[in-house]
Amino acid sequence: MHDHNHDHRHHFDTHNRSFALAVVLNTLFVVIEAVYGVLSGSLALVADAGHNLSDVMGLIMAWLASWLASKAATYSRTYGLKKTTILAALFNALFLIAAVGGITWEAIQRLSNPADVAGLTVIVVAGIGVVINGATMLLFIKGQKGDINIRGAFLHMAADTAVSVGVVISGIILMSTGITWIDPVVSLVIAAVIFVGTWQLLKDSVKLAVDAVPKGIDPATVQERLENLPGIQSVHHLHIWPLSTTEAALTVHLVKPDPADDDQVLETASAMLRQEFDIDHTTIQWERNGSGCPSGTHC
């Protein structure tokens, strides 16, 4: 007995324009930041340009995964390509972790051999970054709570905005004091900000990739709610896993000795799981005896 009702196409259409605008704006800024970073000798600008480039790649990957997830299921792919959203979030997090390592290594090298940096150029370019990253962040502010792909985009843009503010501050300090080591120090701060913002995304995406119960769903509470349904004697073989970054599935055996009102109880269970736990894909198997969970197995 199955229930599944979810329109992922609407979810994709909702964020399609946001992804497109974010990719265009950030690609433009990467070019500006990289060119002026090299011309001014600012590692902070070059490092942030590299980070923003990884963000553009991540945005494109998340956008592509969102599109693939909207495609209809087939006989050979019965759940469609929804899992690509989880893979995109995971790869996105791994790319950012790698970027942190590269930025940190280069900053440490620059600390021992500081270079002259054009402070005014740093301030102007980073100021542009504050505007672009801030505007991009706002594009994803509404959808970031229910989708780690969107949350990843939001967190990246929020971190980038903060980082750009930090680079502006380093430029001001450079112009005021002439302290050249402030640039690699800011680069290390950038690396730390990226790492902190990425770590939770990495943990969440790994959990989803290994089919752990999605965040926000408590299996014990789900079992208790199912056990309280009319006529249900016991619950076992309960499994909950993610189909994508926004959808979850559930299978369960319900021991219900009396077959009366099966359809009504099934409808009640499906509605409860959808409304209270946001589980849209459910498969429920009835059992008529009270044998419960076989010894030595997970229920």
C-alpha positions, 0 to 999 in steps of 0.5 A, a space after each residue: 500500500 503506497 502513498 506518494 504526492 510531491 511536485 518537485 517540478 514546482 520546487 525547481 521552477 521556484 529556484 530556477 531564476 535564482 540559480 541563473 541570476 546567482 551564477 551570472 553575477 558571481 561569474 562576473 565577480 570572479 573575473 573582476 576579483 581575479 584580475 584585480 587581485 593579480 594586478 594589486 598583488 592581493 592574495 586575499 582577493 585571489 583567494 576569495 576569487 578562487 573560493 567564489 569560482 568554487 561557489 559558481 561551480 557549486 551553484 551550477 551543480 546544485 542547479 543541474 541536480 535540481 533540474 534532474 530531480 524534477 524529471 519523471 521516474 522511469 521503469 529502470 529508475 523508479 525514484 527518478 534522479 532525486 538522489 543527484 541533489 544529495 550528491 551535488 550537496 556532498 561534492 559541493 561541500 568537498 570542493 569547498 573543503 579542498 579550497 580551504 586547504 589551498 587558501 591556507 597553504 598559500 596564506 602560510 607561505 605568504 606570511 613568511 614572505 609578505 608582498 606589497 598590496 594595493 590597498 585601494 584596489 582591494 577596498 573597491 573590488 571587495 566592496 563590489 563583492 559585498 554588494 554582489 554576494 549580499 544580493 545573491 544571498 537574498 535570492 536563497 534566503 526563503 528556500 534554505 530551511 527545507 533543502 540543503 542544496 539551497 541552504 548550501 547556496 545561502 551559506 556560501 553567499 552569506 560567508 562570501 558577504 562576510 569575507 568581502 567585508 573582511 577584505 575591505 577592512 584589510 584594505 583599509 588597514 593596509 592603507 592606514 598602516 602599511 602592514 603587509 602581513 594583514 593580507 595573508 592573515 585575512 586569507 586565513 580568516 577567509 579559510 576559517 569562515 569557509 570551513 565553519 560554514 561548510 562543515 555542517 553542510 558536509 555532515 548533513 550531506 554525508 548523512 543523506 548520502 548513506 540513507 540516514 534518517 533525514 534531519 528533523 525526523 525522530 523515528 521514535 516519535 514516528 513509531 509512537 504516532 503509528 502505534 497510536 493509530 486505531 487498531 494497531 497492535 505493534 509497529 516494526 520494520 520501520 525504515 526512513 530514508 531520504 530520496 533527495 534533499 527535500 523528500 523522504 520515504 518510509 516503509 513499515 509493518 503494522 500489526 493490525 489483527 482486525 482488517 476492519 477499516 484498513 483503508 481508513 487507517 491507511 489514509 489516516 497514517 499517510 496523511 499524518 506522516 505527510 503533515 507532521 513529518 513531511 514524509 510523502 512516500 510511504 509503503 505500509 504492510 499489514 500483518 494480522 498476527 502479533 508475532 512482532 519483530 523476529 528475534 535478532 533483526 532490526 525493527 
